[in-house]
Amino acid sequence: MTTPETVVRALAEPTRLRAFAAVVLGAGTLADIAAASGLPVKDAGTALRKLREAGLVEGEPARAADLKPLAATLTEQMPSDGLAPFVRGEKLISLPVAHERRRKILEHVASHAFTPQTYYEEKEINERLHAWCDGGEVDHVTIRRYLVDFGLLERGGGLYQAQPLPM
């Protein structure tokens, strides 16, 4: 899924930015992209693969993907609940560095993914968290560890128990 974050992440690397610019300007083959960007063919190939994975380039010959649907989402009002830009719908995009903001984001995930005072096997915890992490930059194992560290999940005897959130 192409998000504003994946676009920025993909184009923040200079080699990928040069390769993308070459594609936008009409280079379609790997040789053309390498020549237009001034990159070695190997570097151009790696950049092109990463741009495809990010959803910025598609087809053969390569062409820039249609980003109009993504651009339309940028005009939507961001919620003022403090979750943006870390959560979109039921997807965790990233985690803030600040401890209190991170806790707030994790409380949001826990309150939507689990029922308090309910026991879960690790497999079910992983499945629920994987659904939240799909497409983001944080993996479900890291989120599970943070939930335990913050006391939002308790672990013992091979089971996890979701804890009630503080009022």
matplotlib code that plots the C-alpha trace (Angstrom):
import matplotlib.pyplot as plt

x = [0.0, 1.4, 1.2, 2.7, 5.3, 6.3, 6.7, 8.9, 10.9, 11.5, 12.5, 14.6, 17.5, 19.3, 19.8, 16.1, 15.2, 17.5, 16.1, 12.5, 13.2, 14.6, 11.4, 9.2, 11.1, 10.5, 13.2, 11.5, 14.2, 16.9, 19.6, 17.7, 17.1, 20.9, 21.9, 19.4, 20.2, 23.9, 23.8, 25.6, 23.2, 23.4, 22.4, 19.7, 18.3, 18.2, 16.6, 14.0, 13.1, 12.7, 10.5, 8.3, 8.0, 7.0, 4.3, 5.9, 6.9, 4.9, 4.8, 7.3, 8.7, 8.8, 6.5, 5.5, 2.5, -0.7, -0.5, -3.7, -5.6, -2.8, -2.7, -6.5, -6.0, -3.5, -6.3, -8.3, -8.3, -6.0, -7.7, -6.8, -6.6, -2.8, -2.6, -1.7, 0.8, 1.4, -2.0, -4.2, -7.5, -6.5, -2.9, 0.1, 2.4, 5.2, 6.0, 6.9, 10.2, 8.7, 7.8, 4.3, 3.2, 4.4, 2.4, -0.7, -0.3, 0.2, -2.8, -4.9, -3.6, -4.2, -7.8, -8.7, -6.9, -7.6, -10.4, -9.2, -8.8, -8.9, -6.2, -4.6, -2.1, 1.0, -0.1, -3.3, -1.4, 0.9, -2.0, -3.8, -0.7, 0.5, -2.8, -2.0, 1.6, 1.0, 2.4, 4.0, 7.6, 7.1, 6.9, 4.4, 7.1, 8.4, 4.8, 4.2, 7.4, 6.4, 2.9, 4.4, 7.0, 4.3, 2.1, -0.7, -0.2, 0.9, 2.8, 3.0, 2.5, 2.6, -0.4, -0.8, -3.5, -4.7, -4.8, -7.4, -6.3, -5.8, -8.6]
y = [0.0, 3.3, 5.9, 9.4, 7.8, 5.1, 7.8, 9.9, 6.9, 5.7, 9.1, 10.1, 8.0, 9.9, 7.0, 6.1, 9.8, 10.0, 6.8, 8.0, 11.3, 9.4, 7.3, 10.4, 12.1, 9.1, 6.5, 3.1, 0.4, -0.2, 0.9, 4.2, 4.8, 4.2, 6.5, 9.3, 9.2, 8.8, 5.7, 2.4, -0.2, -2.3, 0.8, 1.8, -1.8, -1.8, 1.6, 0.5, -2.6, -0.5, 2.0, -0.8, -2.2, 1.3, 1.5, 4.5, 2.7, 0.1, -1.8, -2.8, -0.5, 1.3, 4.2, 6.3, 4.9, 7.0, 8.8, 10.8, 8.6, 9.1, 12.9, 13.0, 11.6, 14.4, 17.0, 15.1, 16.7, 15.0, 13.9, 15.9, 12.9, 12.9, 9.6, 11.1, 10.5, 7.3, 5.5, 5.5, 3.7, 0.4, 0.5, 1.4, 3.4, 4.1, 4.7, 8.1, 8.4, 10.3, 7.9, 9.4, 9.6, 6.1, 4.9, 6.7, 5.0, 1.6, 2.1, 2.8, -0.4, -2.5, -1.1, -2.0, -5.3, -6.9, -7.4, -6.6, -9.5, -12.0, -14.6, -15.0, -17.5, -16.0, -17.0, -15.0, -12.0, -12.2, -12.4, -9.5, -7.3, -8.3, -7.0, -3.6, -3.6, -4.6, -1.9, 0.1, 0.4, -1.4, -5.2, -7.1, -8.6, -5.2, -4.0, -7.1, -6.5, -2.8, -3.8, -6.1, -3.5, -0.9, -3.3, -3.4, -7.1, -9.5, -12.6, -15.9, -19.6, -19.4, -17.0, -13.3, -11.4, -8.0, -5.5, -2.8, 0.6, 3.2, 5.7]
z = [0.0, -1.0, 1.7, 2.0, 4.4, 1.9, -0.8, 1.4, 2.6, -0.9, -2.3, 0.7, -0.7, -3.4, -5.8, -5.8, -6.3, -9.3, -10.8, -10.1, -11.8, -14.8, -15.0, -14.7, -17.5, -19.8, -19.2, -19.3, -19.6, -17.1, -19.5, -20.2, -16.4, -15.7, -18.6, -17.7, -14.0, -14.3, -12.1, -12.6, -14.0, -10.8, -8.7, -11.1, -11.0, -7.2, -7.1, -9.6, -7.6, -4.4, -6.3, -7.6, -4.0, -2.8, -5.5, -7.2, -10.5, -12.4, -15.7, -18.4, -19.6, -16.3, -15.8, -12.8, -11.0, -10.8, -7.4, -7.8, -5.3, -2.8, -3.4, -2.8, 0.7, 1.5, 1.4, 4.1, 7.5, 9.9, 13.1, 16.2, 18.5, 18.5, 16.6, 13.3, 11.6, 13.5, 13.0, 9.9, 10.5, 12.0, 10.7, 12.7, 10.4, 12.8, 16.5, 18.0, 19.9, 22.8, 25.6, 26.5, 22.8, 22.2, 25.2, 23.8, 20.4, 22.0, 24.3, 21.1, 19.4, 22.6, 23.1, 19.5, 19.2, 22.5, 25.1, 28.7, 31.1, 28.2, 27.6, 24.3, 22.9, 21.4, 17.9, 18.2, 19.6, 16.6, 14.1, 15.6, 15.8, 12.3, 10.9, 12.6, 11.3, 7.7, 5.5, 8.3, 9.4, 12.7, 13.0, 15.2, 17.4, 18.4, 19.2, 21.3, 23.3, 23.8, 24.9, 27.5, 28.6, 29.0, 31.0, 28.4, 28.0, 30.7, 29.8, 31.7, 31.4, 27.6, 27.5, 27.3, 29.1, 27.9, 30.8, 31.4, 30.3, 33.0, 33.2]

ax = plt.figure().add_subplot(projection="3d")
ax.plot(x, y, z, "-o")
ax.set_aspect("equal")
plt.show()
